[in-house]
Amino acid sequence: MTTQATEPQFRLEQKRKILGDFPGPKSVELAARRAKVVAGGVASSVPVYVADADGGIVQDVDGNSFIDLGSGIAVTSVGASDPAVVGAVKEQVEHFTHTCFMVSPYEGYIAVAEQLNELTPGDHDKRTVLFNSGAEAVENAVKVARVATGRTAVVAFDHAYHGRTNLTMGLTAKANPYKSSPAGSFGPFAPEIYRVPMSYPFREEAEIKGEDAARRAITMIEKQIGAENVAAILIEPIQGEGGFIVPAEGFLPALAAWAKDKGVVFIADEVQAGFCRTGEWFASDHEGIVPDIITMAKGIAGGMPLSAITGRAELMDAVHAGGLGGTYGGNPVACAGALAAIETMKDQDLNARARSIESQVRARLEKLAAEVDIIGEVRGRGAMLALEFVQPGTAATTKAPNAEATKAISAACLKEGVIILTCGTYGNVVRLLPPLVIGDDLLADALDVLEGAIRAAAA
């Protein structure tokens, strides 16, 4: 018997509406207050301040309604105020907001771990630990791998992004703004981190199969580090900040097979790609890879701060009691949000919804790419999609990055009431991360605006 997916319910009208000056007077006032008290190192890509958000709409303090194609960087996949998440959080808050699981444990933490052990790839015996942020999850995955293997080296990839803490800055590939700037460096960074080439099909000098791209990386590892010294390979199955790069088919399985053969822990960083975002529970599922450890955050809890690592029991249990944890890790309110968000993903079949979003977006953007000469590639999976922009007439030759057009398109969309995000090593990628509950009409309206902005930039 097939269960019918439930339909999302919204509080706010799901329509775009721009009333007047942009940004409006209340947002301008808040920006002035912010400048006096908030550190300048914290940047915001949108100059308006939020008063409410629901479904695919973000409403600012001046009453403007924006279509949200960013989801708070893939966080609010079930919407920014999903009724199930709101209800679960309210109920938990009425009982207790915190006890610290390391002091006085509670059922919510265990229930989340049970869900993650079931949903993550593979049917092996697993263990889970909960934390607060994606960077914290990555750091702890590396800790586990080093203890379990007795090795120290960690392999990361070109174009990778893994966080802003000291260790994860070292793992991240892009220097500015994450590791340094004209003002100076955040270093020195943690040692024993090594970088090898990623499979980036659009920017390969010549077409290369996934298995061959993996062999290129493996050869570097074996020559420059030595497999016997490598604790872990850390990779995003679809790279996020680096440009939503989908590696060539066969790349990930070949790396995973080599890691298994050499006793290297294969860590999949699914912080951005997890929880139905790509049309599967995890991006690893698309190529059938089973990571030894998987890191999660962002979409896990409907906007509540929560992250996790789930891994093979023998790896996770190699760490001594007290070696993992944190005061707020697995906070009970965040756990309640996660359980409700996961239930919404199941009830509304958001994997299927992500695949539907992909088919609608690709149909529009691939047609557009054939008509304008600044779109180098449309790529991605599910509702994790991107356009890479190039200088006019270079898509088939040099593929020269076009960061200027990317900025102009983003600004034009925002002015018309559509929030989009940019990314990429070269700053030339527009990424689309709509809430998975966005309606078809609202999505079509957003694509109309995006298409108009791209045509204007191309002209």
C-alpha distance (Angstrom), angle and dihedral (degrees) to the residues before:
residue distance angle dihedral
M1 . . .
T2 3.83 . .
T3 3.79 116.3 .
Q4 3.80 114.9 -137.3
A5 3.80 112.5 -124.9
T6 3.79 113.6 -118.0
E7 3.81 120.6 -119.9
P8 3.82 121.1 -116.4
Q9 3.79 118.0 -109.1
F10 3.82 121.4 -141.5
R11 3.81 135.2 -160.0
L12 3.80 97.3 -166.0
E13 3.78 125.4 60.8
Q14 3.79 106.6 -99.8
K15 3.80 96.9 -130.4
R16 3.79 135.8 109.5
K17 3.82 114.8 -115.8
I18 3.82 130.5 173.0
L19 3.79 112.2 -175.8
G20 3.78 107.8 -174.6
D21 3.78 141.7 -53.3
F22 3.77 116.1 27.4
P23 2.94 117.4 -112.5
G24 3.79 94.5 23.9
P25 3.81 125.2 -132.7
K26 3.82 95.8 -96.5
S27 3.78 91.8 51.8
V28 3.82 89.9 47.9
E29 3.81 89.5 52.1
L30 3.81 91.9 49.8
A31 3.80 90.7 48.5
A32 3.81 89.3 55.4
R33 3.80 91.3 50.0
R34 3.79 90.5 47.3
A35 3.81 93.5 52.3
K36 3.82 89.4 60.2
V37 3.79 97.6 50.7
V38 3.83 112.9 18.6
A39 3.81 120.9 78.7
G40 3.79 113.4 -105.8
G41 3.80 91.0 -129.9
V42 3.82 89.6 74.6
A43 3.79 107.3 83.2
S44 3.81 130.2 -169.4
S45 3.78 121.8 -157.9
V46 3.82 94.3 -154.1
P47 3.85 119.6 58.0
V48 3.82 95.5 -151.8
Y49 3.79 127.5 88.0
V50 3.78 121.9 -128.5
A51 3.79 124.1 -121.3
D52 3.82 99.5 167.8
A53 3.79 140.4 -2.9
D54 3.78 133.6 -170.3
G55 3.79 135.5 161.0
G56 3.79 107.6 -28.1
I57 3.82 95.5 -18.6
V58 3.80 132.1 92.8
Q59 3.82 114.2 -169.4
D60 3.79 119.9 -159.5
V61 3.80 130.3 -146.8
D62 3.82 90.5 -97.5
G63 3.81 93.6 57.0
N64 3.80 98.2 -102.2
S65 3.80 117.0 141.8
F66 3.81 118.1 -145.8
I67 3.79 128.1 -168.1
D68 3.79 106.4 -120.7
L69 3.81 114.5 -134.7
G70 3.80 92.6 158.7
S71 3.82 106.5 57.6
G72 3.80 90.4 -156.1
I73 3.83 87.0 -62.1
A74 3.81 96.5 -42.6
V75 3.81 94.6 -43.6
T76 3.80 105.7 110.4
S77 3.79 96.7 52.8
V78 3.83 90.9 145.0
G79 3.81 90.4 45.2
A80 3.80 129.5 -86.4
S81 3.81 94.1 -85.6
D82 3.79 106.4 24.3
P83 3.84 106.6 179.8
A84 3.80 92.8 -131.7
V85 3.80 92.4 51.6
V86 3.81 92.4 45.0
G87 3.79 91.9 49.4
A88 3.80 94.2 47.5
V89 3.80 92.5 47.7
K90 3.81 92.4 49.0
E91 3.79 91.8 50.0
Q92 3.80 92.9 49.4
V93 3.81 93.7 46.5
E94 3.79 89.7 55.7
H95 3.82 89.6 60.8
F96 3.80 107.0 35.6
T97 3.79 136.4 -30.6
H98 3.80 98.2 -159.4
T99 3.78 144.2 -2.7
C100 3.84 99.5 154.6
F101 3.78 113.2 -110.0
M102 3.80 89.4 -127.8
V103 3.82 89.4 60.9
S104 3.80 109.3 29.2
P105 3.83 110.5 7.9
Y106 3.80 126.5 -153.0
E107 3.79 139.9 -162.5
G108 3.82 98.3 -107.5
Y109 3.80 92.8 70.1
I110 3.81 91.1 51.4
A111 3.83 91.9 46.7
V112 3.81 91.8 53.0
A113 3.82 90.8 48.5
E114 3.81 89.6 51.2
Q115 3.80 91.0 52.7
L116 3.81 93.5 47.9
N117 3.79 93.1 47.1
E118 3.80 88.2 53.8
L119 3.82 99.0 42.9
T120 3.81 101.6 43.0
P121 3.82 118.0 88.9
G122 3.81 119.2 -80.7
D123 3.78 135.2 36.7
H124 3.81 96.4 -121.5
D125 3.80 124.0 119.0
K126 3.82 108.3 -77.4
R127 3.78 141.6 -172.5
T128 3.82 128.8 -159.4
V129 3.81 135.9 -156.2
L130 3.81 123.6 -168.6
F131 3.80 127.1 -140.9
N132 3.82 138.6 161.1
S133 3.81 111.1 -105.6
G134 3.77 139.9 24.4
A135 3.80 92.1 -111.8
E136 3.79 90.5 53.0
A137 3.80 90.1 51.5
V138 3.81 91.7 51.2
E139 3.81 92.5 48.3
N140 3.79 91.4 51.9
A141 3.80 93.1 46.3
V142 3.80 87.9 56.6
K143 3.81 90.4 47.7
V144 3.79 90.9 53.5
A145 3.81 93.0 47.2
R146 3.80 92.9 50.5
V147 3.79 94.5 48.6
A148 3.81 93.9 43.7
T149 3.82 94.9 49.2
G150 3.80 101.6 31.4
R151 3.81 87.5 -132.2
T152 3.81 130.0 114.9
A153 3.82 112.0 -159.0
V154 3.80 119.3 101.4
V155 3.80 122.6 -166.0
A156 3.81 119.9 -147.4
F157 3.80 131.0 172.6
D158 3.79 141.9 -118.1
H159 3.83 112.9 -88.4
A160 3.82 91.2 19.3
Y161 3.79 124.7 149.0
H162 3.80 119.8 -167.4
G163 3.81 106.3 154.4
R164 3.80 148.7 -70.5
T165 3.82 104.0 -87.1
N166 3.79 118.1 103.6
L167 3.80 96.8 -94.8
T168 3.79 94.4 40.1
M169 3.81 92.3 47.3
G170 3.78 86.3 58.0
L171 3.80 89.9 50.2
T172 3.81 91.7 48.2
A173 3.80 115.0 89.0
K174 3.81 103.9 -153.1
A175 3.80 115.5 84.3
N176 3.81 104.6 -164.2
P177 3.01 120.5 80.5
Y178 3.79 98.9 -1.8
K179 3.81 103.3 49.8
S180 3.78 105.6 14.3
S181 3.79 146.0 -10.3
P182 3.81 138.1 -174.2
A183 3.81 85.5 -76.6
G184 3.80 91.4 62.4
S185 3.79 145.6 -84.2
F186 3.80 129.5 -61.5
G187 3.80 88.6 -145.6
P188 2.95 164.3 134.3
F189 3.78 90.2 100.6
A190 3.78 132.5 -157.4
P191 3.82 114.4 -74.5
E192 3.80 131.6 -123.9
I193 3.81 95.3 50.8
Y194 3.81 117.3 132.4
R195 3.81 129.3 -173.4
V196 3.79 128.3 -146.9
P197 3.83 133.6 177.7
M198 3.79 120.4 -75.5
S199 3.78 124.5 -142.2
Y200 3.83 101.7 -105.0
P201 3.82 103.7 167.3
F202 3.81 96.4 -170.9
R203 3.81 92.9 54.0
E204 3.79 102.5 38.5
E205 3.81 111.6 121.6
A206 3.79 88.2 -132.4
E207 3.79 130.1 10.3
I208 3.79 109.1 -83.8
K209 3.80 128.9 -176.0
G210 3.77 119.2 -121.0
E211 3.80 93.3 -112.9
D212 3.81 90.5 52.6
A213 3.79 92.4 48.1
A214 3.80 88.2 51.7
R215 3.80 90.7 49.9
R216 3.83 89.2 52.5
A217 3.81 90.0 55.5
I218 3.80 94.0 42.1
T219 3.81 91.7 51.1
M220 3.80 89.9 55.3
I221 3.79 91.1 48.6
E222 3.79 93.6 50.0
K223 3.81 94.5 44.6
Q224 3.80 100.6 40.8
I225 3.81 104.1 30.5
G226 3.79 110.2 13.2
A227 3.79 120.7 -123.2
E228 3.81 90.7 -115.4
N229 3.83 89.5 63.9
V230 3.81 97.8 49.1
A231 3.79 117.1 102.3
A232 3.78 96.6 178.6
I233 3.76 148.7 -1.3
L234 3.81 109.2 -141.4
I235 3.79 118.1 -163.0
E236 3.79 141.5 156.3
P237 3.84 106.4 -130.2
I238 3.81 84.7 -144.2
Q239 3.78 111.4 19.8
G240 3.79 114.7 -126.6
E241 3.81 119.1 -168.0
G242 3.80 89.4 20.9
G243 3.80 90.2 70.2
F244 3.83 110.6 -73.4
I245 3.78 88.5 -80.4
V246 3.80 114.5 -173.4
P247 3.82 108.5 -159.1
A248 3.79 120.0 -132.4
E249 3.79 114.8 -85.3
G250 3.79 111.0 -86.3
F251 3.82 95.9 26.2
L252 3.80 96.9 102.4
P253 3.84 96.8 42.2
A254 3.81 91.1 50.4
L255 3.81 91.9 51.3
A256 3.81 91.7 46.0
A257 3.81 91.7 49.7
W258 3.82 92.0 50.4
A259 3.80 91.2 48.1
K260 3.79 91.9 51.4
D261 3.80 91.4 49.2
K262 3.82 92.5 50.2
G263 3.81 98.2 42.2
V264 3.81 91.6 -111.5
V265 3.81 118.1 148.0
F266 3.82 110.5 -118.9
I267 3.82 108.4 -146.5
A268 3.81 118.5 -169.3
D269 3.80 112.4 -158.0
E270 3.81 101.4 -148.4
V271 3.80 95.2 162.4
Q272 3.82 92.3 123.4
A273 3.81 102.2 21.1
G274 3.80 99.8 47.9
F275 3.79 133.6 98.4
C276 3.80 104.5 44.6
R277 3.80 94.1 -46.6
T278 3.82 94.0 124.2
G279 3.81 97.2 36.3
E280 3.80 93.3 -91.1
W281 3.79 128.8 71.3
F282 3.80 87.5 -103.5
A283 3.80 133.4 10.4
S284 3.81 88.7 -124.2
D285 3.81 87.8 69.2
H286 3.82 92.2 68.2
E287 3.79 92.5 71.5
G288 3.78 97.3 28.0
I289 3.79 95.8 -114.4
V290 3.81 118.9 154.6
P291 3.81 110.2 -152.1
D292 3.79 119.7 -148.1
I293 3.81 87.4 -136.6
I294 3.79 128.8 12.4
T295 3.82 124.8 -162.8
M296 3.80 120.2 -149.1
A297 3.81 139.8 -179.3
K298 3.84 135.7 121.2
G299 3.83 104.7 62.0
I300 3.80 93.7 29.9
A301 3.81 99.3 95.1
G302 3.80 111.7 21.4
G303 3.80 93.3 -102.6
M304 3.79 100.2 -37.2
P305 3.83 113.4 123.5
L306 3.79 106.6 -101.5
S307 3.79 137.3 132.1
A308 3.77 135.4 173.5
I309 3.75 147.7 -171.2
T310 3.78 120.4 -146.8
G311 3.77 120.8 -173.5
R312 3.74 149.2 150.2
A313 3.80 110.2 -53.8
E314 3.80 94.5 -124.7
L315 3.81 91.0 54.5
M316 3.78 97.4 43.8
D317 3.80 93.5 44.7
A318 3.81 91.5 51.4
V319 3.80 88.9 81.7
H320 3.82 115.6 88.9
A321 3.80 121.4 -114.9
G322 3.79 108.6 -81.2
G323 3.79 93.5 23.0
L324 3.81 93.2 105.2
G325 3.78 130.7 43.2
G326 3.79 143.3 66.5
T327 3.79 138.3 -144.5
Y328 3.80 96.1 -97.2
G329 3.81 99.4 26.3
G330 3.80 109.3 131.3
N331 3.80 93.3 5.6
P332 3.84 108.3 -162.5
V333 3.81 94.3 -122.3
A334 3.80 91.5 50.5
C335 3.81 90.0 47.5
A336 3.80 90.3 53.3
G337 3.81 89.0 51.3
A338 3.80 91.3 49.5
L339 3.79 94.6 50.9
A340 3.80 90.7 49.7
A341 3.81 93.5 45.2
I342 3.80 92.1 50.9
E343 3.80 89.9 49.1
T344 3.81 89.9 52.0
M345 3.81 90.3 50.3
K346 3.79 89.2 53.9
D347 3.81 97.5 41.3
Q348 3.80 93.9 48.4
D349 3.83 94.5 37.0
L350 3.78 92.0 -128.6
N351 3.79 91.6 179.8
A352 3.79 88.3 65.7
R353 3.80 89.7 43.4
A354 3.82 91.3 53.8
R355 3.80 89.8 52.6
S356 3.81 90.2 49.6
I357 3.81 90.4 51.3
E358 3.80 89.4 51.3
S359 3.80 93.3 52.7
Q360 3.82 92.2 49.7
V361 3.80 95.5 45.5
R362 3.80 95.7 43.7
A363 3.79 92.5 49.7
R364 3.80 90.1 56.8
L365 3.78 100.5 38.4
E366 3.79 99.5 41.8
K367 3.80 89.3 52.6
L368 3.80 88.9 49.8
A369 3.82 91.8 47.5
A370 3.81 88.9 59.3
E371 3.82 90.0 54.7
V372 3.83 103.2 45.6
D373 3.78 127.7 49.5
I374 3.80 101.3 -142.1
I375 3.81 98.4 70.5
G376 3.77 107.2 89.8
E377 3.79 96.7 178.0
V378 3.79 143.5 -8.3
R379 3.81 109.3 -148.6
G380 3.77 146.9 151.7
R381 3.78 139.1 84.0
G382 3.78 132.5 -93.0
A383 3.79 111.0 -25.5
M384 3.81 92.1 -19.1
L385 3.79 98.7 90.7
A386 3.78 136.1 151.4
L387 3.78 146.0 -175.2
E388 3.79 118.9 -147.6
F389 3.80 112.1 -151.7
V390 3.81 124.4 -148.5
Q391 3.78 135.5 -176.9
P392 3.82 112.6 -81.6
G393 3.78 113.2 -76.3
T394 3.83 96.2 6.0
A395 3.83 101.2 97.1
A396 3.81 92.5 101.0
T397 3.80 97.1 37.0
T398 3.81 128.0 26.9
K399 3.82 95.7 -1.7
A400 3.79 87.6 -147.1
P401 3.83 108.3 -165.7
N402 3.79 117.5 -109.9
A403 3.79 107.0 -155.0
E404 3.81 91.1 157.7
A405 3.80 93.1 62.4
T406 3.79 90.6 45.0
K407 3.81 91.9 55.8
A408 3.80 92.0 45.2
I409 3.81 92.4 50.7
S410 3.79 92.4 48.8
A411 3.81 91.9 49.4
A412 3.81 93.0 46.4
C413 3.79 91.9 51.0
L414 3.79 92.4 49.6
K415 3.79 92.1 50.4
E416 3.82 88.4 55.1
G417 3.79 93.0 47.8
V418 3.82 105.0 -93.5
I419 3.80 122.2 119.1
I420 3.80 113.4 -148.7
L421 3.79 130.4 165.7
T422 3.78 131.4 -137.2
C423 3.79 129.6 -148.9
G424 3.79 142.5 149.9
T425 3.77 136.8 117.2
Y426 3.81 88.2 -93.0
G427 3.82 96.0 39.1
N428 3.80 90.3 -117.7
V429 3.80 103.7 113.1
V430 3.79 128.7 96.5
R431 3.79 110.1 -156.5
L432 3.76 124.4 -158.6
L433 3.81 117.8 -151.3
P434 3.81 106.9 161.1
P435 3.79 119.6 176.7
L436 3.79 105.8 -92.4
V437 3.81 89.0 -125.2
I438 3.82 93.8 60.2
G439 3.81 113.1 129.7
D440 3.80 122.3 -117.7
D441 3.82 93.7 -117.5
L442 3.79 92.8 51.2
L443 3.80 91.2 46.6
A444 3.81 91.2 50.3
D445 3.81 90.7 50.5
A446 3.81 90.6 51.8
L447 3.80 91.0 49.5
D448 3.81 90.0 51.1
V449 3.80 89.2 56.5
L450 3.81 92.9 44.5
E451 3.79 92.3 49.0
G452 3.80 91.2 50.5
A453 3.80 91.1 50.7
I454 3.81 92.1 49.4
R455 3.81 92.9 48.6
A456 3.81 90.1 50.0
A457 3.81 91.5 50.3
A458 3.79 91.5 46.9
A459 3.80 90.9 51.4
